[in-house]
Amino acid sequence: QRREHWLVVQGEGVVVLDDQETQISPESRVTIAENIKHRLVNTHTEIPLVIIETCIGIFDELDITRHEDDFGRV
């Protein structure tokens, strides 16, 4: 129910939108449309990947569908 916009502040990584991977680094910008499966991966574990996330629309954590979760969240 929302769009997201990410701005990379620090670090490097990969954004996966549906099944398309894009490399990101500082000052990269990513726009995520509603209902797009997305994932953020830090590719340099010694440097934190820091982003600023802006949400546009209804923001409710209950609308999240986790397809895969490496961190054991429910």
CHARMM internal coordinates of N, CA and C (Angstrom, degrees):
IC EDIT
DIST 1 N 1 CA 1.4450
DIST 1 CA 1 C 1.5190
ANGL 1 N 1 CA 1 C 111.52
DIST 1 C 2 N 1.3286
ANGL 1 CA 1 C 2 N 117.01
DIHE 1 N 1 CA 1 C 2 N 16.19
DIST 2 N 2 CA 1.4667
ANGL 1 C 2 N 2 CA 118.89
DIHE 1 CA 1 C 2 N 2 CA -179.51
DIST 2 CA 2 C 1.5234
ANGL 2 N 2 CA 2 C 110.25
DIHE 1 C 2 N 2 CA 2 C -150.63
DIST 2 C 3 N 1.3001
ANGL 2 CA 2 C 3 N 114.41
DIHE 2 N 2 CA 2 C 3 N 157.02
DIST 3 N 3 CA 1.4604
ANGL 2 C 3 N 3 CA 121.77
DIHE 2 CA 2 C 3 N 3 CA 169.88
DIST 3 CA 3 C 1.5223
ANGL 3 N 3 CA 3 C 106.12
DIHE 2 C 3 N 3 CA 3 C -100.75
DIST 3 C 4 N 1.3239
ANGL 3 CA 3 C 4 N 115.94
DIHE 3 N 3 CA 3 C 4 N 154.64
DIST 4 N 4 CA 1.4644
ANGL 3 C 4 N 4 CA 120.04
DIHE 3 CA 3 C 4 N 4 CA 177.93
DIST 4 CA 4 C 1.5217
ANGL 4 N 4 CA 4 C 108.94
DIHE 3 C 4 N 4 CA 4 C -128.45
DIST 4 C 5 N 1.3178
ANGL 4 CA 4 C 5 N 114.50
DIHE 4 N 4 CA 4 C 5 N 148.66
DIST 5 N 5 CA 1.4612
ANGL 4 C 5 N 5 CA 120.76
DIHE 4 CA 4 C 5 N 5 CA 174.26
DIST 5 CA 5 C 1.5215
ANGL 5 N 5 CA 5 C 106.61
DIHE 4 C 5 N 5 CA 5 C -130.25
DIST 5 C 6 N 1.3276
ANGL 5 CA 5 C 6 N 116.14
DIHE 5 N 5 CA 5 C 6 N 125.95
DIST 6 N 6 CA 1.4601
ANGL 5 C 6 N 6 CA 121.43
DIHE 5 CA 5 C 6 N 6 CA -179.42
DIST 6 CA 6 C 1.5233
ANGL 6 N 6 CA 6 C 109.50
DIHE 5 C 6 N 6 CA 6 C -113.04
DIST 6 C 7 N 1.3253
ANGL 6 CA 6 C 7 N 116.26
DIHE 6 N 6 CA 6 C 7 N 137.93
DIST 7 N 7 CA 1.4567
ANGL 6 C 7 N 7 CA 123.71
DIHE 6 CA 6 C 7 N 7 CA 172.63
DIST 7 CA 7 C 1.5199
ANGL 7 N 7 CA 7 C 106.98
DIHE 6 C 7 N 7 CA 7 C -120.38
DIST 7 C 8 N 1.3322
ANGL 7 CA 7 C 8 N 116.87
DIHE 7 N 7 CA 7 C 8 N 122.59
DIST 8 N 8 CA 1.4668
ANGL 7 C 8 N 8 CA 121.09
DIHE 7 CA 7 C 8 N 8 CA -179.98
DIST 8 CA 8 C 1.5247
ANGL 8 N 8 CA 8 C 108.44
DIHE 7 C 8 N 8 CA 8 C -80.25
DIST 8 C 9 N 1.3270
ANGL 8 CA 8 C 9 N 116.19
DIHE 8 N 8 CA 8 C 9 N 125.03
DIST 9 N 9 CA 1.4519
ANGL 8 C 9 N 9 CA 122.94
DIHE 8 CA 8 C 9 N 9 CA -179.47
DIST 9 CA 9 C 1.5318
ANGL 9 N 9 CA 9 C 110.50
DIHE 8 C 9 N 9 CA 9 C -99.00
DIST 9 C 10 N 1.3433
ANGL 9 CA 9 C 10 N 116.00
DIHE 9 N 9 CA 9 C 10 N -37.83
DIST 10 N 10 CA 1.4691
ANGL 9 C 10 N 10 CA 120.80
DIHE 9 CA 9 C 10 N 10 CA -175.77
DIST 10 CA 10 C 1.5172
ANGL 10 N 10 CA 10 C 109.48
DIHE 9 C 10 N 10 CA 10 C -151.49
DIST 10 C 11 N 1.3258
ANGL 10 CA 10 C 11 N 115.31
DIHE 10 N 10 CA 10 C 11 N 147.40
DIST 11 N 11 CA 1.4577
ANGL 10 C 11 N 11 CA 120.82
DIHE 10 CA 10 C 11 N 11 CA 173.89
DIST 11 CA 11 C 1.5245
ANGL 11 N 11 CA 11 C 113.05
DIHE 10 C 11 N 11 CA 11 C 91.18
DIST 11 C 12 N 1.3317
ANGL 11 CA 11 C 12 N 113.75
DIHE 11 N 11 CA 11 C 12 N -179.21
DIST 12 N 12 CA 1.4562
ANGL 11 C 12 N 12 CA 121.30
DIHE 11 CA 11 C 12 N 12 CA 179.08
DIST 12 CA 12 C 1.5108
ANGL 12 N 12 CA 12 C 108.63
DIHE 11 C 12 N 12 CA 12 C -135.34
DIST 12 C 13 N 1.3134
ANGL 12 CA 12 C 13 N 115.92
DIHE 12 N 12 CA 12 C 13 N 153.06
DIST 13 N 13 CA 1.4441
ANGL 12 C 13 N 13 CA 118.69
DIHE 12 CA 12 C 13 N 13 CA -179.62
DIST 13 CA 13 C 1.5095
ANGL 13 N 13 CA 13 C 112.27
DIHE 12 C 13 N 13 CA 13 C -172.54
DIST 13 C 14 N 1.3221
ANGL 13 CA 13 C 14 N 113.89
DIHE 13 N 13 CA 13 C 14 N -160.63
DIST 14 N 14 CA 1.4606
ANGL 13 C 14 N 14 CA 122.66
DIHE 13 CA 13 C 14 N 14 CA -179.82
DIST 14 CA 14 C 1.5217
ANGL 14 N 14 CA 14 C 107.62
DIHE 13 C 14 N 14 CA 14 C -133.54
DIST 14 C 15 N 1.3207
ANGL 14 CA 14 C 15 N 115.76
DIHE 14 N 14 CA 14 C 15 N 135.31
DIST 15 N 15 CA 1.4547
ANGL 14 C 15 N 15 CA 121.94
DIHE 14 CA 14 C 15 N 15 CA 170.83
DIST 15 CA 15 C 1.5242
ANGL 15 N 15 CA 15 C 106.57
DIHE 14 C 15 N 15 CA 15 C -106.70
DIST 15 C 16 N 1.3237
ANGL 15 CA 15 C 16 N 115.78
DIHE 15 N 15 CA 15 C 16 N 132.39
DIST 16 N 16 CA 1.4629
ANGL 15 C 16 N 16 CA 121.14
DIHE 15 CA 15 C 16 N 16 CA 176.81
DIST 16 CA 16 C 1.5251
ANGL 16 N 16 CA 16 C 107.02
DIHE 15 C 16 N 16 CA 16 C -112.37
DIST 16 C 17 N 1.3458
ANGL 16 CA 16 C 17 N 116.08
DIHE 16 N 16 CA 16 C 17 N 115.73
DIST 17 N 17 CA 1.4586
ANGL 16 C 17 N 17 CA 122.31
DIHE 16 CA 16 C 17 N 17 CA 175.92
DIST 17 CA 17 C 1.5109
ANGL 17 N 17 CA 17 C 106.72
DIHE 16 C 17 N 17 CA 17 C -110.78
DIST 17 C 18 N 1.3418
ANGL 17 CA 17 C 18 N 116.49
DIHE 17 N 17 CA 17 C 18 N 115.84
DIST 18 N 18 CA 1.4572
ANGL 17 C 18 N 18 CA 122.38
DIHE 17 CA 17 C 18 N 18 CA -167.09
DIST 18 CA 18 C 1.5257
ANGL 18 N 18 CA 18 C 105.80
DIHE 17 C 18 N 18 CA 18 C 54.34
DIST 18 C 19 N 1.3088
ANGL 18 CA 18 C 19 N 120.73
DIHE 18 N 18 CA 18 C 19 N -112.68
DIST 19 N 19 CA 1.4679
ANGL 18 C 19 N 19 CA 120.64
DIHE 18 CA 18 C 19 N 19 CA 179.26
DIST 19 CA 19 C 1.5235
ANGL 19 N 19 CA 19 C 112.64
DIHE 18 C 19 N 19 CA 19 C -115.71
DIST 19 C 20 N 1.3363
ANGL 19 CA 19 C 20 N 117.83
DIHE 19 N 19 CA 19 C 20 N 13.98
DIST 20 N 20 CA 1.4662
ANGL 19 C 20 N 20 CA 121.43
DIHE 19 CA 19 C 20 N 20 CA -178.65
DIST 20 CA 20 C 1.5254
ANGL 20 N 20 CA 20 C 110.15
DIHE 19 C 20 N 20 CA 20 C -100.13
DIST 20 C 21 N 1.3466
ANGL 20 CA 20 C 21 N 115.96
DIHE 20 N 20 CA 20 C 21 N 123.89
DIST 21 N 21 CA 1.4619
ANGL 20 C 21 N 21 CA 121.56
DIHE 20 CA 20 C 21 N 21 CA -179.21
DIST 21 CA 21 C 1.5203
ANGL 21 N 21 CA 21 C 110.96
DIHE 20 C 21 N 21 CA 21 C -96.96
DIST 21 C 22 N 1.3419
ANGL 21 CA 21 C 22 N 115.58
DIHE 21 N 21 CA 21 C 22 N 139.55
DIST 22 N 22 CA 1.4558
ANGL 21 C 22 N 22 CA 122.08
DIHE 21 CA 21 C 22 N 22 CA 177.84
DIST 22 CA 22 C 1.5224
ANGL 22 N 22 CA 22 C 108.54
DIHE 21 C 22 N 22 CA 22 C -134.32
DIST 22 C 23 N 1.3201
ANGL 22 CA 22 C 23 N 117.03
DIHE 22 N 22 CA 22 C 23 N 130.78
DIST 23 N 23 CA 1.4582
ANGL 22 C 23 N 23 CA 122.01
DIHE 22 CA 22 C 23 N 23 CA 175.95
DIST 23 CA 23 C 1.5276
ANGL 23 N 23 CA 23 C 108.91
DIHE 22 C 23 N 23 CA 23 C -72.13
DIST 23 C 24 N 1.3346
ANGL 23 CA 23 C 24 N 116.93
DIHE 23 N 23 CA 23 C 24 N 140.84
DIST 24 N 24 CA 1.4568
ANGL 23 C 24 N 24 CA 121.31
DIHE 23 CA 23 C 24 N 24 CA 177.33
DIST 24 CA 24 C 1.5221
ANGL 24 N 24 CA 24 C 109.81
DIHE 23 C 24 N 24 CA 24 C -131.07
DIST 24 C 25 N 1.3165
ANGL 24 CA 24 C 25 N 114.94
DIHE 24 N 24 CA 24 C 25 N 153.42
DIST 25 N 25 CA 1.4628
ANGL 24 C 25 N 25 CA 123.34
DIHE 24 CA 24 C 25 N 25 CA 178.67
DIST 25 CA 25 C 1.5275
ANGL 25 N 25 CA 25 C 106.83
DIHE 24 C 25 N 25 CA 25 C -152.39
DIST 25 C 26 N 1.3451
ANGL 25 CA 25 C 26 N 118.42
DIHE 25 N 25 CA 25 C 26 N 176.95
DIST 26 N 26 CA 1.4594
ANGL 25 C 26 N 26 CA 119.33
DIHE 25 CA 25 C 26 N 26 CA -177.50
DIST 26 CA 26 C 1.5309
ANGL 26 N 26 CA 26 C 112.58
DIHE 25 C 26 N 26 CA 26 C -51.44
DIST 26 C 27 N 1.3159
ANGL 26 CA 26 C 27 N 114.23
DIHE 26 N 26 CA 26 C 27 N 136.70
DIST 27 N 27 CA 1.4638
ANGL 26 C 27 N 27 CA 126.32
DIHE 26 CA 26 C 27 N 27 CA -178.31
DIST 27 CA 27 C 1.5294
ANGL 27 N 27 CA 27 C 113.71
DIHE 26 C 27 N 27 CA 27 C 79.04
DIST 27 C 28 N 1.3470
ANGL 27 CA 27 C 28 N 118.18
DIHE 27 N 27 CA 27 C 28 N -0.37
DIST 28 N 28 CA 1.4663
ANGL 27 C 28 N 28 CA 119.91
DIHE 27 CA 27 C 28 N 28 CA 172.43
DIST 28 CA 28 C 1.5197
ANGL 28 N 28 CA 28 C 108.47
DIHE 27 C 28 N 28 CA 28 C -66.19
DIST 28 C 29 N 1.3268
ANGL 28 CA 28 C 29 N 114.81
DIHE 28 N 28 CA 28 C 29 N 146.73
DIST 29 N 29 CA 1.4584
ANGL 28 C 29 N 29 CA 121.17
DIHE 28 CA 28 C 29 N 29 CA 177.83
DIST 29 CA 29 C 1.5168
ANGL 29 N 29 CA 29 C 108.53
DIHE 28 C 29 N 29 CA 29 C -125.58
DIST 29 C 30 N 1.3308
ANGL 29 CA 29 C 30 N 116.00
DIHE 29 N 29 CA 29 C 30 N 137.30
DIST 30 N 30 CA 1.4591
ANGL 29 C 30 N 30 CA 121.24
DIHE 29 CA 29 C 30 N 30 CA -178.35
DIST 30 CA 30 C 1.5247
ANGL 30 N 30 CA 30 C 107.53
DIHE 29 C 30 N 30 CA 30 C -130.53
DIST 30 C 31 N 1.3267
ANGL 30 CA 30 C 31 N 116.52
DIHE 30 N 30 CA 30 C 31 N 129.32
DIST 31 N 31 CA 1.4509
ANGL 30 C 31 N 31 CA 121.51
DIHE 30 CA 30 C 31 N 31 CA 175.04
DIST 31 CA 31 C 1.5210
ANGL 31 N 31 CA 31 C 108.20
DIHE 30 C 31 N 31 CA 31 C -111.22
DIST 31 C 32 N 1.3295
ANGL 31 CA 31 C 32 N 115.84
DIHE 31 N 31 CA 31 C 32 N 129.31
DIST 32 N 32 CA 1.4615
ANGL 31 C 32 N 32 CA 121.95
DIHE 31 CA 31 C 32 N 32 CA -176.77
DIST 32 CA 32 C 1.5246
ANGL 32 N 32 CA 32 C 107.72
DIHE 31 C 32 N 32 CA 32 C -117.57
DIST 32 C 33 N 1.3190
ANGL 32 CA 32 C 33 N 115.89
DIHE 32 N 32 CA 32 C 33 N 117.14
DIST 33 N 33 CA 1.4601
ANGL 32 C 33 N 33 CA 120.95
DIHE 32 CA 32 C 33 N 33 CA 179.60
DIST 33 CA 33 C 1.5249
ANGL 33 N 33 CA 33 C 109.99
DIHE 32 C 33 N 33 CA 33 C -73.45
DIST 33 C 34 N 1.3211
ANGL 33 CA 33 C 34 N 115.47
DIHE 33 N 33 CA 33 C 34 N 165.01
DIST 34 N 34 CA 1.4694
ANGL 33 C 34 N 34 CA 120.34
DIHE 33 CA 33 C 34 N 34 CA 177.01
DIST 34 CA 34 C 1.5208
ANGL 34 N 34 CA 34 C 109.93
DIHE 33 C 34 N 34 CA 34 C -59.98
DIST 34 C 35 N 1.3189
ANGL 34 CA 34 C 35 N 115.02
DIHE 34 N 34 CA 34 C 35 N 144.28
DIST 35 N 35 CA 1.4724
ANGL 34 C 35 N 35 CA 123.18
DIHE 34 CA 34 C 35 N 35 CA 174.54
DIST 35 CA 35 C 1.5287
ANGL 35 N 35 CA 35 C 114.29
DIHE 34 C 35 N 35 CA 35 C 64.36
DIST 35 C 36 N 1.3271
ANGL 35 CA 35 C 36 N 118.34
DIHE 35 N 35 CA 35 C 36 N 21.78
DIST 36 N 36 CA 1.4623
ANGL 35 C 36 N 36 CA 122.02
DIHE 35 CA 35 C 36 N 36 CA 175.30
DIST 36 CA 36 C 1.5280
ANGL 36 N 36 CA 36 C 108.32
DIHE 35 C 36 N 36 CA 36 C -97.53
DIST 36 C 37 N 1.3181
ANGL 36 CA 36 C 37 N 116.91
DIHE 36 N 36 CA 36 C 37 N 125.76
DIST 37 N 37 CA 1.4631
ANGL 36 C 37 N 37 CA 121.35
DIHE 36 CA 36 C 37 N 37 CA 176.63
DIST 37 CA 37 C 1.5220
ANGL 37 N 37 CA 37 C 107.38
DIHE 36 C 37 N 37 CA 37 C -68.62
DIST 37 C 38 N 1.3382
ANGL 37 CA 37 C 38 N 117.04
DIHE 37 N 37 CA 37 C 38 N 128.65
DIST 38 N 38 CA 1.4607
ANGL 37 C 38 N 38 CA 119.85
DIHE 37 CA 37 C 38 N 38 CA -177.03
DIST 38 CA 38 C 1.5250
ANGL 38 N 38 CA 38 C 111.23
DIHE 37 C 38 N 38 CA 38 C -141.76
DIST 38 C 39 N 1.3335
ANGL 38 CA 38 C 39 N 112.81
DIHE 38 N 38 CA 38 C 39 N 155.01
DIST 39 N 39 CA 1.4644
ANGL 38 C 39 N 39 CA 120.71
DIHE 38 CA 38 C 39 N 39 CA -177.88
DIST 39 CA 39 C 1.5224
ANGL 39 N 39 CA 39 C 107.97
DIHE 38 C 39 N 39 CA 39 C -149.88
DIST 39 C 40 N 1.3111
ANGL 39 CA 39 C 40 N 116.53
DIHE 39 N 39 CA 39 C 40 N 145.23
DIST 40 N 40 CA 1.4505
ANGL 39 C 40 N 40 CA 123.38
DIHE 39 CA 39 C 40 N 40 CA 179.04
DIST 40 CA 40 C 1.5220
ANGL 40 N 40 CA 40 C 108.32
DIHE 39 C 40 N 40 CA 40 C -120.03
DIST 40 C 41 N 1.3436
ANGL 40 CA 40 C 41 N 117.42
DIHE 40 N 40 CA 40 C 41 N 129.71
DIST 41 N 41 CA 1.4613
ANGL 40 C 41 N 41 CA 122.44
DIHE 40 CA 40 C 41 N 41 CA -177.07
DIST 41 CA 41 C 1.5236
ANGL 41 N 41 CA 41 C 109.23
DIHE 40 C 41 N 41 CA 41 C -126.68
DIST 41 C 42 N 1.3279
ANGL 41 CA 41 C 42 N 117.08
DIHE 41 N 41 CA 41 C 42 N 126.78
DIST 42 N 42 CA 1.4614
ANGL 41 C 42 N 42 CA 121.90
DIHE 41 CA 41 C 42 N 42 CA 173.32
DIST 42 CA 42 C 1.5229
ANGL 42 N 42 CA 42 C 107.42
DIHE 41 C 42 N 42 CA 42 C -83.88
DIST 42 C 43 N 1.3239
ANGL 42 CA 42 C 43 N 117.56
DIHE 42 N 42 CA 42 C 43 N 119.12
DIST 43 N 43 CA 1.4655
ANGL 42 C 43 N 43 CA 121.00
DIHE 42 CA 42 C 43 N 43 CA -178.00
DIST 43 CA 43 C 1.5232
ANGL 43 N 43 CA 43 C 113.04
DIHE 42 C 43 N 43 CA 43 C -92.59
DIST 43 C 44 N 1.3277
ANGL 43 CA 43 C 44 N 117.82
DIHE 43 N 43 CA 43 C 44 N -5.16
DIST 44 N 44 CA 1.4694
ANGL 43 C 44 N 44 CA 122.49
DIHE 43 CA 43 C 44 N 44 CA 179.13
DIST 44 CA 44 C 1.5179
ANGL 44 N 44 CA 44 C 107.95
DIHE 43 C 44 N 44 CA 44 C -128.85
DIST 44 C 45 N 1.3223
ANGL 44 CA 44 C 45 N 116.34
DIHE 44 N 44 CA 44 C 45 N 86.99
DIST 45 N 45 CA 1.4616
ANGL 44 C 45 N 45 CA 120.72
DIHE 44 CA 44 C 45 N 45 CA -171.95
DIST 45 CA 45 C 1.5254
ANGL 45 N 45 CA 45 C 114.60
DIHE 44 C 45 N 45 CA 45 C -62.42
DIST 45 C 46 N 1.3375
ANGL 45 CA 45 C 46 N 117.81
DIHE 45 N 45 CA 45 C 46 N -18.95
DIST 46 N 46 CA 1.4654
ANGL 45 C 46 N 46 CA 118.51
DIHE 45 CA 45 C 46 N 46 CA 179.13
DIST 46 CA 46 C 1.5281
ANGL 46 N 46 CA 46 C 111.93
DIHE 45 C 46 N 46 CA 46 C -79.70
DIST 46 C 47 N 1.3438
ANGL 46 CA 46 C 47 N 118.19
DIHE 46 N 46 CA 46 C 47 N -14.71
DIST 47 N 47 CA 1.4643
ANGL 46 C 47 N 47 CA 122.54
DIHE 46 CA 46 C 47 N 47 CA 178.01
DIST 47 CA 47 C 1.5275
ANGL 47 N 47 CA 47 C 107.68
DIHE 46 C 47 N 47 CA 47 C -119.29
DIST 47 C 48 N 1.3312
ANGL 47 CA 47 C 48 N 118.05
DIHE 47 N 47 CA 47 C 48 N 122.37
DIST 48 N 48 CA 1.4694
ANGL 47 C 48 N 48 CA 119.14
DIHE 47 CA 47 C 48 N 48 CA 179.30
DIST 48 CA 48 C 1.5300
ANGL 48 N 48 CA 48 C 111.41
DIHE 47 C 48 N 48 CA 48 C -61.87
DIST 48 C 49 N 1.3255
ANGL 48 CA 48 C 49 N 115.63
DIHE 48 N 48 CA 48 C 49 N 143.66
DIST 49 N 49 CA 1.4582
ANGL 48 C 49 N 49 CA 121.90
DIHE 48 CA 48 C 49 N 49 CA 173.56
DIST 49 CA 49 C 1.5216
ANGL 49 N 49 CA 49 C 106.24
DIHE 48 C 49 N 49 CA 49 C -94.98
DIST 49 C 50 N 1.3320
ANGL 49 CA 49 C 50 N 116.32
DIHE 49 N 49 CA 49 C 50 N 116.13
DIST 50 N 50 CA 1.4539
ANGL 49 C 50 N 50 CA 122.02
DIHE 49 CA 49 C 50 N 50 CA -175.47
DIST 50 CA 50 C 1.5244
ANGL 50 N 50 CA 50 C 108.54
DIHE 49 C 50 N 50 CA 50 C -116.17
DIST 50 C 51 N 1.3392
ANGL 50 CA 50 C 51 N 115.90
DIHE 50 N 50 CA 50 C 51 N 127.19
DIST 51 N 51 CA 1.4590
ANGL 50 C 51 N 51 CA 120.28
DIHE 50 CA 50 C 51 N 51 CA 177.33
DIST 51 CA 51 C 1.5258
ANGL 51 N 51 CA 51 C 109.67
DIHE 50 C 51 N 51 CA 51 C -128.46
DIST 51 C 52 N 1.3274
ANGL 51 CA 51 C 52 N 114.93
DIHE 51 N 51 CA 51 C 52 N 156.32
DIST 52 N 52 CA 1.4552
ANGL 51 C 52 N 52 CA 121.93
DIHE 51 CA 51 C 52 N 52 CA 168.51
DIST 52 CA 52 C 1.5216
ANGL 52 N 52 CA 52 C 105.32
DIHE 51 C 52 N 52 CA 52 C -105.59
DIST 52 C 53 N 1.3253
ANGL 52 CA 52 C 53 N 116.12
DIHE 52 N 52 CA 52 C 53 N 125.26
DIST 53 N 53 CA 1.4589
ANGL 52 C 53 N 53 CA 121.08
DIHE 52 CA 52 C 53 N 53 CA -178.25
DIST 53 CA 53 C 1.5239
ANGL 53 N 53 CA 53 C 109.66
DIHE 52 C 53 N 53 CA 53 C -110.88
DIST 53 C 54 N 1.3272
ANGL 53 CA 53 C 54 N 116.17
DIHE 53 N 53 CA 53 C 54 N 128.27
DIST 54 N 54 CA 1.4495
ANGL 53 C 54 N 54 CA 122.14
DIHE 53 CA 53 C 54 N 54 CA 174.06
DIST 54 CA 54 C 1.5171
ANGL 54 N 54 CA 54 C 107.81
DIHE 53 C 54 N 54 CA 54 C -115.68
DIST 54 C 55 N 1.3208
ANGL 54 CA 54 C 55 N 117.43
DIHE 54 N 54 CA 54 C 55 N 129.16
DIST 55 N 55 CA 1.4682
ANGL 54 C 55 N 55 CA 122.30
DIHE 54 CA 54 C 55 N 55 CA 179.30
DIST 55 CA 55 C 1.5188
ANGL 55 N 55 CA 55 C 108.97
DIHE 54 C 55 N 55 CA 55 C -107.84
DIST 55 C 56 N 1.3251
ANGL 55 CA 55 C 56 N 115.20
DIHE 55 N 55 CA 55 C 56 N 138.31
DIST 56 N 56 CA 1.4572
ANGL 55 C 56 N 56 CA 121.96
DIHE 55 CA 55 C 56 N 56 CA 179.79
DIST 56 CA 56 C 1.5223
ANGL 56 N 56 CA 56 C 107.29
DIHE 55 C 56 N 56 CA 56 C -122.99
DIST 56 C 57 N 1.3112
ANGL 56 CA 56 C 57 N 116.94
DIHE 56 N 56 CA 56 C 57 N 118.44
DIST 57 N 57 CA 1.4585
ANGL 56 C 57 N 57 CA 121.41
DIHE 56 CA 56 C 57 N 57 CA -177.33
DIST 57 CA 57 C 1.5059
ANGL 57 N 57 CA 57 C 109.97
DIHE 56 C 57 N 57 CA 57 C 119.42
DIST 57 C 58 N 1.3230
ANGL 57 CA 57 C 58 N 116.31
DIHE 57 N 57 CA 57 C 58 N -159.10
DIST 58 N 58 CA 1.4607
ANGL 57 C 58 N 58 CA 121.67
DIHE 57 CA 57 C 58 N 58 CA -179.08
DIST 58 CA 58 C 1.5223
ANGL 58 N 58 CA 58 C 108.93
DIHE 57 C 58 N 58 CA 58 C -78.30
DIST 58 C 59 N 1.3266
ANGL 58 CA 58 C 59 N 115.90
DIHE 58 N 58 CA 58 C 59 N 123.87
DIST 59 N 59 CA 1.4592
ANGL 58 C 59 N 59 CA 120.32
DIHE 58 CA 58 C 59 N 59 CA -179.70
DIST 59 CA 59 C 1.5103
ANGL 59 N 59 CA 59 C 109.06
DIHE 58 C 59 N 59 CA 59 C -106.59
DIST 59 C 60 N 1.3260
ANGL 59 CA 59 C 60 N 115.64
DIHE 59 N 59 CA 59 C 60 N 112.24
DIST 60 N 60 CA 1.4595
ANGL 59 C 60 N 60 CA 121.33
DIHE 59 CA 59 C 60 N 60 CA 179.48
DIST 60 CA 60 C 1.5229
ANGL 60 N 60 CA 60 C 107.12
DIHE 59 C 60 N 60 CA 60 C -148.69
DIST 60 C 61 N 1.3201
ANGL 60 CA 60 C 61 N 117.06
DIHE 60 N 60 CA 60 C 61 N 117.12
DIST 61 N 61 CA 1.4663
ANGL 60 C 61 N 61 CA 120.89
DIHE 60 CA 60 C 61 N 61 CA -179.10
DIST 61 CA 61 C 1.5266
ANGL 61 N 61 CA 61 C 112.71
DIHE 60 C 61 N 61 CA 61 C -59.20
DIST 61 C 62 N 1.3221
ANGL 61 CA 61 C 62 N 117.69
DIHE 61 N 61 CA 61 C 62 N -19.55
DIST 62 N 62 CA 1.4572
ANGL 61 C 62 N 62 CA 120.71
DIHE 61 CA 61 C 62 N 62 CA -179.09
DIST 62 CA 62 C 1.5291
ANGL 62 N 62 CA 62 C 112.80
DIHE 61 C 62 N 62 CA 62 C -72.36
DIST 62 C 63 N 1.3432
ANGL 62 CA 62 C 63 N 117.63
DIHE 62 N 62 CA 62 C 63 N -13.30
DIST 63 N 63 CA 1.4642
ANGL 62 C 63 N 63 CA 118.86
DIHE 62 CA 62 C 63 N 63 CA 179.87
DIST 63 CA 63 C 1.5350
ANGL 63 N 63 CA 63 C 112.45
DIHE 62 C 63 N 63 CA 63 C -88.38
DIST 63 C 64 N 1.3186
ANGL 63 CA 63 C 64 N 117.52
DIHE 63 N 63 CA 63 C 64 N 6.12
DIST 64 N 64 CA 1.4656
ANGL 63 C 64 N 64 CA 121.73
DIHE 63 CA 63 C 64 N 64 CA -179.56
DIST 64 CA 64 C 1.5269
ANGL 64 N 64 CA 64 C 109.94
DIHE 63 C 64 N 64 CA 64 C -81.39
DIST 64 C 65 N 1.3228
ANGL 64 CA 64 C 65 N 115.78
DIHE 64 N 64 CA 64 C 65 N 131.60
DIST 65 N 65 CA 1.4583
ANGL 64 C 65 N 65 CA 121.84
DIHE 64 CA 64 C 65 N 65 CA 172.19
DIST 65 CA 65 C 1.5152
ANGL 65 N 65 CA 65 C 107.07
DIHE 64 C 65 N 65 CA 65 C -110.69
DIST 65 C 66 N 1.3255
ANGL 65 CA 65 C 66 N 118.36
DIHE 65 N 65 CA 65 C 66 N 116.43
DIST 66 N 66 CA 1.4638
ANGL 65 C 66 N 66 CA 121.22
DIHE 65 CA 65 C 66 N 66 CA 179.69
DIST 66 CA 66 C 1.5220
ANGL 66 N 66 CA 66 C 108.83
DIHE 65 C 66 N 66 CA 66 C -90.72
DIST 66 C 67 N 1.3368
ANGL 66 CA 66 C 67 N 116.09
DIHE 66 N 66 CA 66 C 67 N 115.72
DIST 67 N 67 CA 1.4599
ANGL 66 C 67 N 67 CA 121.54
DIHE 66 CA 66 C 67 N 67 CA 179.33
DIST 67 CA 67 C 1.5233
ANGL 67 N 67 CA 67 C 110.79
DIHE 66 C 67 N 67 CA 67 C -84.80
DIST 67 C 68 N 1.3313
ANGL 67 CA 67 C 68 N 115.95
DIHE 67 N 67 CA 67 C 68 N -38.54
DIST 68 N 68 CA 1.4640
ANGL 67 C 68 N 68 CA 123.38
DIHE 67 CA 67 C 68 N 68 CA 175.05
DIST 68 CA 68 C 1.5286
ANGL 68 N 68 CA 68 C 105.67
DIHE 67 C 68 N 68 CA 68 C -142.83
DIST 68 C 69 N 1.3167
ANGL 68 CA 68 C 69 N 116.80
DIHE 68 N 68 CA 68 C 69 N 144.83
DIST 69 N 69 CA 1.4558
ANGL 68 C 69 N 69 CA 119.46
DIHE 68 CA 68 C 69 N 69 CA 178.50
DIST 69 CA 69 C 1.5237
ANGL 69 N 69 CA 69 C 108.54
DIHE 68 C 69 N 69 CA 69 C -145.61
DIST 69 C 70 N 1.3175
ANGL 69 CA 69 C 70 N 115.29
DIHE 69 N 69 CA 69 C 70 N 107.88
DIST 70 N 70 CA 1.4706
ANGL 69 C 70 N 70 CA 121.14
DIHE 69 CA 69 C 70 N 70 CA 179.63
DIST 70 CA 70 C 1.5203
ANGL 70 N 70 CA 70 C 111.90
DIHE 69 C 70 N 70 CA 70 C -76.39
DIST 70 C 71 N 1.3378
ANGL 70 CA 70 C 71 N 117.71
DIHE 70 N 70 CA 70 C 71 N -5.64
DIST 71 N 71 CA 1.4538
ANGL 70 C 71 N 71 CA 121.17
DIHE 70 CA 70 C 71 N 71 CA -172.45
DIST 71 CA 71 C 1.5168
ANGL 71 N 71 CA 71 C 113.47
DIHE 70 C 71 N 71 CA 71 C -111.99
DIST 71 C 72 N 1.3316
ANGL 71 CA 71 C 72 N 118.19
DIHE 71 N 71 CA 71 C 72 N 4.45
DIST 72 N 72 CA 1.4615
ANGL 71 C 72 N 72 CA 121.72
DIHE 71 CA 71 C 72 N 72 CA 175.25
DIST 72 CA 72 C 1.5088
ANGL 72 N 72 CA 72 C 115.21
DIHE 71 C 72 N 72 CA 72 C 73.28
DIST 72 C 73 N 1.3444
ANGL 72 CA 72 C 73 N 118.35
DIHE 72 N 72 CA 72 C 73 N 19.69
DIST 73 N 73 CA 1.4591
ANGL 72 C 73 N 73 CA 120.01
DIHE 72 CA 72 C 73 N 73 CA 176.75
DIST 73 CA 73 C 1.5200
ANGL 73 N 73 CA 73 C 109.85
DIHE 72 C 73 N 73 CA 73 C -75.43
DIST 73 C 74 N 1.3167
ANGL 73 CA 73 C 74 N 116.02
DIHE 73 N 73 CA 73 C 74 N 157.57
DIST 74 N 74 CA 1.4682
ANGL 73 C 74 N 74 CA 120.80
DIHE 73 CA 73 C 74 N 74 CA 177.75
DIST 74 CA 74 C 1.5083
ANGL 74 N 74 CA 74 C 110.44
DIHE 73 C 74 N 74 CA 74 C -115.37
END
COOR INIT
IC SEED 1 N 1 CA 1 C
IC BUILD
